[in-house]
């Protein structure tokens, strides 16, 4: 597959960025794509940045201006780890029709996944998540999407736009094992009917208040995700005014960056995107600066991945067995990493390949002290 036909390399002014000692900015440590770059030369990269200046299927017109502004803010930051292997693919050329853009997005995401390169998508609007999902469906029997959003953007599949895209995604994925995780939703922005529908179908929904009570507990939810997206309306307007749906409530900027770092640390996660940033509403580029810092934290998290494999004999992994009376004394097997402190449980299965799911420390302590069955265990067990 050839992807250069879809891409427009960005024009850079080197003098703007080479201002810090020893060329330590990200600008000096991210390779730049040009039309002469051969696809086989991309194999050495871990992460690829791609801007998508597209907002034609959204009321939030102006988001198409965001990728270059976010990129400018990102390149002024210092490199996070010292061993980055990243390329900037530039911006996607908008298609003549919105469907053309969607096809190009799917092709590029599929191309990068085949090379084990993680796309960092700088959008654009939320509807762009749908073609990203399409790139996974051909080769994946199960897909988990995690969104950080103040709203649950669910609507009828035929009424597809940036505020209803989840309906189409769920409909399109009905023949595979699709799971949705929504973190940070604000109840007064969400229909109780939609909340009940998503909950009934065993998706994980976490209200803003619950997420903020213990940000660390969002990590285990993100750890099993394939695709991770941020809608900037999840951040309070004082920290991120650049969105026409900006709310006075939401995550603080530093909380969003911590969540983005968790996404980077997830061994499974293979696409990261940030959407709905509208420079027309921004003040002093505050929202674009925050987006750049969230991407920076994602990159930092990526280079801290540990590739832990529960269930495999390892001196750094403990196996703990808990008897739960409500399961007729059936065992729940937990795994705990000595190195990172992370937790998992194993689902009972007749198959040789074990299904191991991330969980929290409180899931283990509640099972041991009170005999409580973790909600996530029940949901996964009922899916069998």
C-alpha positions as CSV (number, residue, x, y, z in Angstrom):
1,X,0.0,0.0,0.0
2,X,1.2,3.5,-0.9
3,X,0.3,6.2,1.6
4,X,2.2,9.2,0.3
5,X,-0.6,10.1,-2.1
6,X,-2.7,10.9,1.0
7,X,-0.1,13.0,2.7
8,X,1.0,16.6,2.6
9,X,4.4,17.2,4.4
10,X,4.4,20.2,6.6
11,X,6.6,23.2,5.9
12,X,8.9,23.9,8.9
13,X,10.8,26.9,9.9
14,X,13.8,25.4,11.7
15,X,14.9,28.7,13.2
16,X,11.7,28.9,15.2
17,X,12.5,25.7,17.1
18,X,16.3,25.4,17.4
19,X,16.5,27.7,20.3
20,X,17.3,25.4,23.2
21,X,20.7,23.9,24.2
22,X,22.0,20.8,22.6
23,X,19.0,20.7,20.2
24,X,16.9,18.9,22.8
25,X,13.5,20.0,21.5
26,X,11.2,17.4,20.0
27,X,11.5,19.3,16.7
28,X,15.1,18.3,16.5
29,X,14.4,14.7,17.4
30,X,11.4,13.8,15.3
31,X,12.1,12.9,11.7
32,X,10.1,14.7,9.0
33,X,8.3,12.8,6.2
34,X,8.7,13.9,2.6
35,X,7.3,12.5,-0.6
36,X,10.6,10.9,-1.4
37,X,10.4,8.7,1.8
38,X,10.1,5.1,0.9
39,X,7.5,3.1,2.8
40,X,10.1,0.4,3.8
41,X,12.2,3.1,5.5
42,X,9.4,3.6,8.0
43,X,10.0,0.3,9.7
44,X,12.4,1.7,12.2
45,X,9.8,4.0,13.8
46,X,7.8,3.4,16.9
47,X,5.3,6.3,16.6
48,X,4.0,8.4,13.7
49,X,2.3,11.8,14.1
50,X,-0.4,12.6,11.6
51,X,-2.5,15.7,11.4
52,X,-6.1,15.5,10.1
53,X,-7.4,18.9,9.2
54,X,-11.1,17.8,8.8
55,X,-14.3,19.1,10.4
56,X,-16.9,18.8,7.7
57,X,-19.1,16.4,9.6
58,X,-19.3,18.5,12.8
59,X,-20.8,21.7,14.2
60,X,-17.4,22.4,15.6
61,X,-16.1,24.1,12.5
62,X,-12.6,25.4,12.9
63,X,-11.1,22.1,14.2
64,X,-9.4,21.7,10.8
65,X,-7.0,24.5,11.9
66,X,-5.8,22.6,14.9
67,X,-3.2,20.1,13.7
68,X,-0.5,22.7,12.7
69,X,-1.1,24.8,15.8
70,X,-0.8,21.8,18.1
71,X,2.3,20.6,16.2
72,X,3.9,24.0,16.7
73,X,3.4,23.8,20.5
74,X,4.6,20.2,20.6
75,X,7.8,20.9,18.8
76,X,8.8,23.5,21.4
77,X,8.8,20.9,24.2
78,X,11.9,19.1,25.3
79,X,12.2,15.4,24.3
80,X,10.7,13.3,27.1
81,X,12.9,10.2,27.2
82,X,16.0,10.6,25.1
83,X,15.4,7.5,22.9
84,X,12.4,8.6,20.8
85,X,12.1,7.0,17.3
86,X,9.3,9.1,15.9
87,X,8.3,10.4,12.4
88,X,5.9,13.2,11.6
89,X,3.9,12.2,8.5
90,X,2.5,15.7,8.0
91,X,-1.2,16.3,7.3
92,X,-3.7,14.2,5.5
93,X,-5.0,15.9,2.4
94,X,-8.7,16.5,2.8
95,X,-10.7,14.4,0.3
96,X,-13.1,15.9,-2.2
97,X,-15.8,14.4,-0.1
98,X,-15.8,13.5,3.6
99,X,-16.0,9.8,2.7
100,X,-12.8,10.1,0.7
101,X,-11.1,11.4,3.9
102,X,-12.5,8.5,5.9
103,X,-11.1,6.0,3.4
104,X,-7.7,7.6,3.5
105,X,-7.7,7.5,7.3
106,X,-8.5,3.8,7.3
107,X,-5.8,3.0,4.8
108,X,-3.1,5.0,6.7
109,X,-4.0,3.4,10.1
110,X,-4.0,-0.1,8.6
111,X,-0.6,0.6,6.9
112,X,0.9,1.8,10.1
113,X,-0.5,-1.1,12.2
114,X,0.9,-3.6,9.8
115,X,4.3,-2.0,10.5
116,X,3.7,-2.0,14.3
117,X,3.9,1.8,14.3
118,X,1.5,3.6,16.6
119,X,-0.4,6.5,15.0
120,X,-0.8,9.6,17.0
121,X,-3.7,11.3,15.3
122,X,-4.0,15.1,15.8
123,X,-7.5,16.0,14.7
124,X,-10.0,17.1,13.6
125,X,-13.4,16.0,15.0
126,X,-14.7,12.9,16.8
127,X,-16.3,11.3,13.7
128,X,-12.7,10.5,12.6
129,X,-12.7,7.7,15.2
130,X,-15.1,5.7,13.0
131,X,-12.6,5.2,10.1
132,X,-9.9,4.4,12.6
133,X,-12.1,1.5,13.9
134,X,-12.7,0.4,10.3
135,X,-9.0,-0.1,9.9
136,X,-9.1,-2.7,12.8
137,X,-12.2,-4.7,11.8
138,X,-10.6,-6.7,9.0
139,X,-8.0,-8.3,11.2
140,X,-9.3,-8.0,14.8
141,X,-11.9,-10.2,16.3
142,X,-12.2,-8.0,19.3
143,X,-11.7,-4.2,19.6
144,X,-11.8,-2.0,22.7
145,X,-12.2,1.7,22.3
146,X,-11.7,4.1,25.2
147,X,-12.8,7.7,25.0
148,X,-12.1,10.6,27.4
149,X,-15.3,12.7,26.9
150,X,-17.8,14.7,28.8
151,X,-20.6,13.3,26.6
152,X,-21.6,9.9,25.3
153,X,-21.8,10.7,21.6
154,X,-24.4,8.1,20.7
155,X,-27.0,8.4,18.0
156,X,-28.7,6.5,15.2
157,X,-26.2,5.0,12.7
158,X,-27.8,6.8,9.8
159,X,-27.5,10.1,11.5
160,X,-23.7,10.0,11.6
161,X,-21.6,13.0,12.7
162,X,-19.1,14.0,15.4
163,X,-21.8,14.0,18.1
164,X,-23.4,10.7,17.2
165,X,-20.5,8.6,16.0
166,X,-20.7,5.9,18.7
167,X,-24.0,4.6,17.3
168,X,-22.5,3.9,13.9
169,X,-19.4,2.3,15.4
170,X,-21.4,-0.1,17.7
171,X,-23.7,-1.0,14.7
172,X,-20.7,-1.6,12.4
173,X,-19.0,-3.8,15.1
174,X,-22.0,-6.0,16.0
175,X,-20.4,-9.1,14.4
176,X,-17.2,-8.8,16.5
177,X,-16.4,-8.5,20.2
178,X,-16.5,-4.7,20.5
179,X,-16.1,-3.0,23.9
180,X,-16.5,0.7,24.8
181,X,-15.0,2.4,27.8
182,X,-16.2,6.0,28.5
183,X,-14.2,7.9,31.1
184,X,-15.2,11.3,32.4
185,X,-18.7,11.6,31.2
186,X,-20.9,14.2,32.9
187,X,-24.3,12.9,33.7
188,X,-26.2,16.2,33.0
189,X,-24.9,16.1,29.4
190,X,-25.9,12.4,28.8
191,X,-29.2,10.8,28.3
192,X,-30.1,8.3,31.0
193,X,-31.5,6.0,28.3
194,X,-28.1,6.0,26.6
195,X,-26.3,5.4,29.8
196,X,-28.6,2.4,30.6
197,X,-28.2,1.0,27.1
198,X,-24.5,1.1,27.1
199,X,-24.3,-0.3,30.6
200,X,-26.8,-3.1,29.7
201,X,-24.4,-4.1,26.9
202,X,-21.6,-4.5,29.4
203,X,-19.6,-1.4,28.5
204,X,-17.6,0.4,31.2
205,X,-18.7,3.9,32.0
206,X,-16.9,6.1,34.6
207,X,-18.4,9.4,35.6
208,X,-16.1,12.5,35.9
209,X,-16.4,12.6,39.7
210,X,-15.6,9.0,40.2
211,X,-12.6,9.2,37.8
212,X,-11.3,12.3,39.6
213,X,-11.7,10.6,43.0
214,X,-8.7,8.4,42.1
215,X,-7.1,9.1,38.7
216,X,-4.8,6.1,39.3
217,X,-7.7,3.8,38.9
218,X,-8.3,4.9,35.3
219,X,-5.0,3.1,34.4
220,X,-6.4,-0.4,34.6
221,X,-9.3,0.5,32.4
222,X,-7.1,2.0,29.7
223,X,-4.6,-0.9,29.9
224,X,-6.7,-3.3,27.7
225,X,-7.7,-0.7,25.1
226,X,-6.7,-0.8,21.4
227,X,-7.8,2.7,20.5
228,X,-7.7,5.7,22.8
229,X,-9.2,9.1,22.0
230,X,-9.5,12.4,23.9
231,X,-12.3,14.9,23.2
232,X,-10.9,18.1,24.6
233,X,-14.4,19.0,26.0
234,X,-13.6,16.5,28.8
235,X,-11.3,19.3,30.2
236,X,-12.7,22.2,32.1
237,X,-12.9,25.4,30.1
238,X,-10.5,27.3,32.4
239,X,-7.8,24.8,31.2
240,X,-9.0,24.2,27.7
241,X,-11.3,26.9,26.3
242,X,-10.8,25.9,22.6
243,X,-14.0,24.0,22.1
244,X,-17.5,25.1,21.3
245,X,-18.8,22.6,23.8
246,X,-16.4,23.7,26.5
247,X,-17.8,23.1,30.0
248,X,-17.0,24.8,33.3
249,X,-16.5,21.3,34.8
250,X,-14.1,18.6,33.6
251,X,-10.7,17.2,34.2
252,X,-7.8,19.5,35.1
253,X,-5.1,19.7,32.6
254,X,-2.6,17.8,34.7
255,X,-5.2,15.0,35.2
256,X,-5.6,14.7,31.4
257,X,-1.8,14.4,31.0
258,X,-1.6,11.7,33.6
259,X,-4.4,9.7,31.8
260,X,-2.5,10.2,28.5
261,X,0.6,8.8,30.1
262,X,-1.3,5.7,31.2
263,X,-2.4,5.3,27.6
264,X,1.2,5.4,26.4
265,X,2.1,2.8,29.0
266,X,-0.5,0.3,27.8
267,X,1.2,-2.6,26.1
268,X,-1.9,-3.3,24.0
269,X,-2.9,0.2,22.9
270,X,-2.0,0.9,19.3
271,X,-3.7,4.2,18.2
272,X,-3.9,7.5,20.1
273,X,-6.0,10.5,19.0
274,X,-6.9,13.9,20.3
275,X,-9.9,15.7,18.8
276,X,-12.3,18.6,18.9
277,X,-9.8,21.4,19.5
278,X,-11.0,24.6,17.9
279,X,-8.4,27.4,17.7
280,X,-11.3,29.9,17.0
281,X,-12.4,29.6,20.6
282,X,-8.9,29.2,22.1
283,X,-7.2,31.9,24.3
284,X,-3.4,32.3,23.9
285,X,-3.4,28.7,22.4
286,X,-4.0,27.3,25.9
287,X,-5.9,24.3,24.5
288,X,-3.3,23.5,21.8
289,X,-0.6,23.8,24.5
290,X,-2.5,21.3,26.6
291,X,-2.9,18.9,23.7
292,X,0.8,19.1,22.9
293,X,1.6,18.3,26.6
294,X,-0.9,15.3,26.5
295,X,0.9,14.0,23.4
296,X,4.2,14.5,25.1
297,X,3.0,12.5,28.1
298,X,1.7,9.7,25.8
299,X,5.1,9.5,24.2
300,X,6.8,9.4,27.6
301,X,4.4,6.6,28.7
302,X,5.1,4.7,25.6
303,X,8.9,4.6,26.3
304,X,8.1,3.3,29.8
305,X,6.2,0.2,28.5
306,X,7.2,-3.0,30.4
307,X,5.6,-5.7,28.2
308,X,4.3,-7.6,31.3
309,X,2.6,-10.9,30.5
310,X,0.5,-12.3,33.4
311,X,0.2,-16.1,33.5
312,X,3.7,-16.6,32.3
313,X,6.2,-17.9,34.8
314,X,8.2,-14.9,36.0
315,X,9.9,-13.9,39.2
316,X,8.3,-10.5,38.8
317,X,4.7,-11.8,38.7
318,X,2.8,-13.2,41.7
319,X,-0.2,-15.5,41.2
320,X,-2.9,-15.2,43.9
321,X,-6.0,-17.5,44.2
322,X,-9.1,-16.2,45.9
323,X,-12.1,-18.4,46.8
324,X,-15.4,-16.5,46.4
325,X,-18.5,-18.0,48.3
326,X,-21.0,-16.4,45.9
327,X,-19.4,-18.4,43.0
328,X,-20.0,-21.7,44.9
329,X,-16.4,-21.5,46.1
330,X,-15.1,-21.0,42.6
331,X,-11.6,-19.5,42.4
332,X,-10.7,-16.2,40.9
333,X,-7.1,-16.1,39.9
334,X,-5.3,-12.7,40.3
335,X,-1.9,-11.7,39.1
336,X,0.2,-8.9,40.5
337,X,3.4,-7.4,39.0
338,X,6.1,-6.9,41.6
339,X,7.8,-4.4,39.2
340,X,4.9,-2.1,38.5
341,X,2.2,-3.0,41.1
342,X,-0.4,-3.6,38.4
343,X,-3.1,-6.2,38.8
344,X,-5.0,-8.6,36.5
345,X,-7.5,-11.5,36.9
346,X,-7.9,-14.6,34.8
347,X,-11.3,-15.6,33.4
348,X,-12.3,-19.3,33.7
349,X,-12.1,-20.9,30.3
350,X,-12.0,-24.4,28.7
351,X,-9.6,-23.0,26.0
352,X,-5.9,-23.4,26.2
353,X,-5.3,-19.7,25.7
354,X,-6.0,-17.9,28.9
355,X,-8.0,-14.7,28.9
356,X,-6.4,-12.3,31.3
357,X,-8.0,-8.9,32.0
358,X,-6.6,-5.9,33.8
359,X,-8.1,-4.9,37.1
360,X,-7.4,-2.8,40.2
361,X,-5.9,-3.5,43.5
362,X,-9.3,-2.8,45.1
363,X,-10.8,-5.6,43.0
364,X,-8.4,-7.9,44.7
365,X,-8.8,-6.6,48.3
366,X,-12.6,-6.5,48.0
367,X,-12.6,-10.2,46.8
368,X,-10.3,-11.3,49.6
369,X,-11.9,-9.3,52.5
370,X,-15.6,-9.2,51.5
371,X,-16.0,-11.9,49.0
372,X,-17.1,-9.4,46.4
373,X,-16.9,-10.4,42.7
374,X,-15.4,-7.6,40.7
375,X,-17.9,-5.9,38.3
376,X,-15.4,-6.2,35.5
377,X,-15.0,-10.0,36.1
378,X,-18.8,-10.4,36.0
379,X,-19.1,-8.4,32.7
380,X,-16.4,-10.4,31.0
381,X,-17.8,-13.7,32.3
382,X,-21.2,-12.8,31.0
383,X,-19.8,-12.1,27.5
384,X,-18.5,-15.7,27.2
